[in-house]
Amino acid sequence: VYVEPGLPLVTCHGVYLRQIFDNLVSNAFKFTRNGESPEVKISGRKQGSMVVFSVEDHGIGIPSSQRTRVFQPFVRLLMSEAAGDGIGLTIIQRIVELYGGTVWIDGTEGAGCTVQFTVPSVQEQEAASNGGMLASKNANVVDVVRQAAL
């Protein structure tokens, strides 16, 4: 798992953020083609008041016709090939929406996928006016991602 350096701070509880990355990294490993080593890249960038995170893999991908459906509870595309209950992406969507963000999937079927989601960024002026307290109360994204990748 490669984590891009310098990920922005976000206004999101660390437990929720870890759940998001746990689910996405787990899915990336679970849906790697047989005989291949999993490759996952995590990146993030500020876009206005939000941070856009991307979790990119080189697995089997998700057909474009199924990319909305996979966020529904208990939907599993490969029932016999991968363990799970089909609620991981649903949980991610609910957490992201709780913070006013969105989640979506891009990619090419058979060539991996990129799951992207947005959560609020820590506003620099807020962090400065609170003596850095706001930033310290929010998730350290790099630490959360490293824990999720273990």
C-alpha positions as CSV (number, residue, x, y, z in Angstrom):
1,V,0.0,0.0,0.0
2,Y,1.4,3.3,-1.1
3,V,0.3,6.4,0.8
4,E,0.9,9.7,-0.8
5,P,2.9,12.0,1.6
6,G,1.3,15.2,2.9
7,L,-2.3,14.1,3.1
8,P,-4.5,17.0,4.3
9,L,-6.1,17.1,7.8
10,V,-9.8,16.5,7.8
11,T,-12.7,17.1,10.1
12,C,-13.8,13.5,10.5
13,H,-13.6,11.2,13.5
14,G,-10.6,9.0,13.3
15,V,-12.6,5.8,14.0
16,Y,-14.9,6.6,11.0
17,L,-12.0,7.5,8.8
18,R,-10.2,4.2,9.7
19,Q,-13.4,2.3,8.9
20,I,-13.5,3.8,5.5
21,F,-9.9,3.0,4.7
22,D,-10.1,-0.5,6.3
23,N,-13.0,-1.3,4.0
24,L,-11.4,0.1,0.9
25,V,-8.0,-1.5,1.4
26,S,-9.6,-4.8,2.3
27,N,-11.7,-4.7,-0.9
28,A,-8.6,-3.9,-2.9
29,F,-6.8,-7.0,-1.5
30,K,-9.9,-9.2,-1.8
31,F,-10.5,-8.4,-5.4
32,T,-6.9,-8.7,-6.7
33,R,-6.6,-11.0,-9.7
34,N,-5.3,-14.5,-8.9
35,G,-1.6,-14.8,-8.8
36,E,-1.0,-11.0,-8.6
37,S,0.2,-9.0,-5.7
38,P,-2.2,-6.3,-4.6
39,E,-1.3,-2.7,-5.4
40,V,-3.1,0.1,-3.6
41,K,-2.4,3.8,-3.9
42,I,-4.0,6.3,-1.4
43,S,-3.9,10.0,-2.2
44,G,-5.8,13.1,-1.2
45,R,-6.1,16.7,-2.2
46,K,-8.0,19.8,-1.0
47,Q,-10.8,21.0,-3.2
48,G,-12.5,24.0,-1.7
49,S,-13.7,23.2,1.8
50,M,-13.4,19.4,1.2
51,V,-10.7,16.9,0.8
52,V,-11.0,14.4,-2.0
53,F,-9.4,11.0,-1.2
54,S,-8.7,8.4,-3.8
55,V,-8.0,4.7,-3.2
56,E,-6.8,3.2,-6.4
57,D,-6.2,-0.5,-7.1
58,H,-5.3,-2.7,-10.0
59,G,-7.7,-5.5,-9.2
60,I,-10.6,-6.9,-11.2
61,G,-12.6,-3.6,-11.3
62,I,-16.3,-3.0,-11.1
63,P,-18.5,-2.9,-14.2
64,S,-19.8,0.7,-14.8
65,S,-23.3,-0.7,-14.8
66,Q,-22.9,-1.9,-11.2
67,R,-21.1,1.1,-9.6
68,T,-24.2,2.6,-8.1
69,R,-25.7,-0.8,-7.1
70,V,-22.6,-1.8,-5.0
71,F,-23.5,0.9,-2.4
72,Q,-26.8,-0.8,-1.6
73,P,-26.8,-3.0,1.5
74,F,-25.9,-6.7,1.1
75,V,-25.1,-6.4,-2.6
76,R,-22.2,-8.7,-3.6
77,L,-21.1,-8.9,-7.2
78,L,-18.9,-12.0,-6.8
79,M,-20.9,-14.2,-4.4
80,S,-18.8,-17.3,-4.6
81,E,-15.3,-15.8,-5.1
82,A,-14.9,-13.4,-2.2
83,A,-15.9,-13.5,1.5
84,G,-18.0,-10.7,2.9
85,D,-21.5,-9.5,3.7
86,G,-21.9,-6.8,1.0
87,I,-22.1,-3.9,3.5
88,G,-18.6,-2.4,3.3
89,L,-19.4,0.2,0.6
90,T,-22.7,0.9,2.3
91,I,-21.0,1.7,5.5
92,I,-18.5,4.0,3.7
93,Q,-21.3,5.8,1.9
94,R,-23.2,6.4,5.2
95,I,-20.1,7.7,7.0
96,V,-19.2,10.0,4.1
97,E,-22.7,11.4,3.8
98,L,-22.8,11.9,7.6
99,Y,-20.0,14.5,7.0
100,G,-21.7,16.1,4.0
101,G,-19.5,14.3,1.5
102,T,-20.0,12.0,-1.5
103,V,-18.4,8.8,-2.7
104,W,-18.1,7.4,-6.2
105,I,-16.2,4.8,-8.2
106,D,-14.2,5.2,-11.4
107,G,-12.1,2.8,-13.4
108,T,-12.0,0.3,-16.2
109,E,-13.6,-3.1,-15.7
110,G,-10.8,-5.7,-15.6
111,A,-8.1,-3.0,-14.9
112,G,-8.9,-2.0,-11.3
113,C,-10.9,0.8,-9.9
114,T,-10.6,4.0,-8.0
115,V,-13.0,4.8,-5.1
116,Q,-13.1,8.5,-4.3
117,F,-14.8,10.2,-1.5
118,T,-15.0,13.7,0.1
119,V,-14.9,14.8,3.7
120,P,-14.5,18.3,5.1
121,S,-11.0,19.7,5.4
122,V,-9.7,21.4,8.5
123,Q,-9.8,25.0,7.6
124,E,-6.4,26.7,8.3
125,Q,-7.9,29.8,9.9
126,E,-10.0,27.7,12.2
127,A,-7.0,25.6,13.3
128,A,-4.9,28.7,13.8
129,S,-7.5,30.6,15.8
130,N,-7.9,27.6,18.1
131,G,-4.2,27.3,18.8
132,G,-4.1,24.2,16.6
133,M,-6.7,22.4,18.9
134,L,-9.1,21.8,16.0
135,A,-6.5,20.0,14.0
136,S,-5.4,17.9,16.9
137,K,-8.9,16.8,17.6
138,N,-9.3,15.5,14.0
139,A,-8.0,12.5,12.3
140,N,-4.3,12.3,11.4
141,V,-5.0,10.8,8.0
142,V,-1.5,9.3,7.5
143,D,-1.7,7.4,10.9
144,V,-5.2,6.2,10.1
145,V,-4.2,4.9,6.7
146,R,-1.1,3.1,8.0
147,Q,-3.2,1.4,10.6
148,A,-5.8,0.3,8.0
149,A,-3.1,-1.1,5.8
150,L,-1.8,-3.4,8.5
